[in-house]
């Protein structure tokens, strides 16, 4: 477990007319990753960006691009996102047909594999795959839209994952996404990476990122 939270600002909340500038500003403010939410309007009721945008932002930053696929049939698009420059590709357990094959395919493309689940999905759906992934994402809002409120009942999933990962000495980082601010970050002590959209991009970037990093008790 990391001593400080790593922070992955979600560009879903950025000004898309100034996206290059926004990414450079959060990078200089101390961001560790850039989080990219990909939605298809089917798996979740919203439509966002695809691989061409990832390809465009790849030259803009040296930070890892953390791509969260909220899409149906993600297997069809893994190669596109890998070629576009994704470093992490996270897929939903509810959306994949053959989970182990999908995760191994991500890794074969040179990316780190992540797995996630909706808030209403039982954690035991993903536990058998922890040894295969570099990242496990806990959604603390229903995926689809930014600016939602943090779901406290999801904290138990974070804590169970921490015990499982530490007990078995797995390499996976625990990431949390949804309603993250200073107060809710303090409730996620067993996580490693926090995704923050609205809180970062609607405040002073340096203040927000440094505040989130410091929310982890050492």
N, C-alpha and C positions, 0 to 999 in steps of 0.2 A: 504494500500500500504506500502511495506517495505521501510525502510530508506536507505538500501544499497541493491544492487543487490545480489541475491544468484547466485552462479556460478556452473554450471553443465558441467564439461568437458565431451566431447563426445569421447568415446573410439574408435569410428570409425577411428580417426586420431592417435591412439596410436600404439606403436610397439607391435604387437600381439605375437611376440616371447618372449616378456618380460612383458606381460600384468599385471601379479600380481605386479611386481615392479612399473610399470607405474601408476597403481591405487593407490598404497601406497604413491607414490611420490606426486601425485596431492592432495591426502587427507592431507598429511603433509604440503602441500603448501597452504591449506586453502579452498579447494573445499567444497561445501555444499552438492552436490549430484553427482552421477555418471550417465551419460546419455548413454543409450544403444539403438543404432539404429538397428532395426530388419527389414530387407528387403527380399522379397521373389522372386524377379526377374520377378514378374507379375504386382503387383500394381505399382511398380517402377522398372526401368531398371537396377537393381543392386541386388546382392545377398550377404547377410552378415550372421550374427550369429543367432542362435536360442536359445531355452530354455536351452539346455545342457550347453552352455557357461555361461548363467546367473547363473545357478546352481553352476558352478565352481568358479565364481567370488564372489558369495555371502559370503563365509567365509573369503574373503580377506579384506573386508572393512565393517565398521559399518555405512558408509554413505547410505542414501536412494538410491536405484536403480530405476532410472527413465527410464522406458522402453517405447519406441516409436515404435508402430507396424505399419510399412508401408507395410501391407500385405493384400491380399484378404481374405475374410471370417475370420476376426480376432476372431469372436465368438468361432471358433473351437479350438483356442489355448490359451484362457484366463486361463484355469485351469493349463495348463503346465507352463505358465510364473508365475502364482501366487505360485505354488508349488516350482518353482525354486528359489523364493525369491524376486520377484519384489515388490517394494513398491508402485510405481505409474505405471499404465498401461494406455497409451494414444492411442486412436484409431481414424482413419480418418472417417469423416462424409461421404466421398465418398465410403467407403469400407464396412460400416455396413449396415445390412438389417433392423433391428429394433433397432434404436439408444437408446431409453430409456431402453429397456430390456438389451441391451449390457452393458450400463453404470451401471445399477443396479447389473448385474451379476459380474462385476469387484469388486464392493463394497461388494457383498455377499461373495466373495473369500478372503476378508480381505485386499484388496488393495484400494488405492485411484484412482479414475477414472479421466481420462483426455480425452479431445476431441480436435481435430485439423482439419485443412483443407488445401488444396493446395492453393498456391498464387492466382490462377485463380478462385477459388470458392468464391461465395458471402458470406459475413460474416453472413447474415441473415439466412443461413442454420444452423448455430450452436447456434444462440442467444436463441432459445427456450429451450436449454438444459443447460444453464449456472447455473441454480439453482440445477442441479443434480451432478455437477462435482466439484472436488477439484482443477483441473488444466485445463487451456485452453491454447493451444499452437498455436502461430502464426508463420507460416513458412515464412521466409524472403528469401528463395531460393526455387527452385523447388526440392521437395524431391527426393532423389536417390543417390546423390554423395556429398562428402565433398569438401571443397575448393572453393565453388561458391561465386560469388559476391552478396552482400547485395542488396535487392530490396527495395528501399526507399518508393515506393508507398504502401508498406504493413504497414507503420507506422500508417496510418489512422486507420487500423483495431485495432491496439494496443490502440489507443486513444479512439475509440468508446467503446471497451471492458472495459476500465477503467471507463468510465462514467456509463455504464450499471451495472457493478459490484458494484461500489460505491453507485449508486442511489438505487439499490435494496438490498444492504447489503449482497450480495452473498459472499460465502467463497472462491471462486476460485482464485487461483494465476494465473497470466499471465506470460507465458513463451515465449521466443523468440528464434528461432533456424535458423541459416543461415547467414554466412558471418560476424559473430560477431568479432569485435576487439574494441580497445579503442574508435576510432572515431565513429563507428556505434553504439556502446553501448550508447554513449551520446545522440543518437537520439531516444533511447527507454526508455525515462524517466518514462513512465507510466507502464512499465513492472516490474515484481518482480524477475524473474529468467531468466538468460541468459545461453544458451547452446553454448559452444565454443569448437571446435575441433582443427582445424589447428592452431589457434592463441595461444592456450595453449600448445599444444604438439610440436610446432615448435619454441617455445621461452623458456626462463627460466620460469618454472612453477609458481614459487612464484611471479615473476614480472608480469606475465600475469594475474594471478588470482587476485592479489591485485589491479592491474590497472583497471581491469574490475569492481571490487566491488566499487572502488572509482569514477567510471565514473558516478555514480548516484548523481545528485545534491540534497543536503538536504536543 
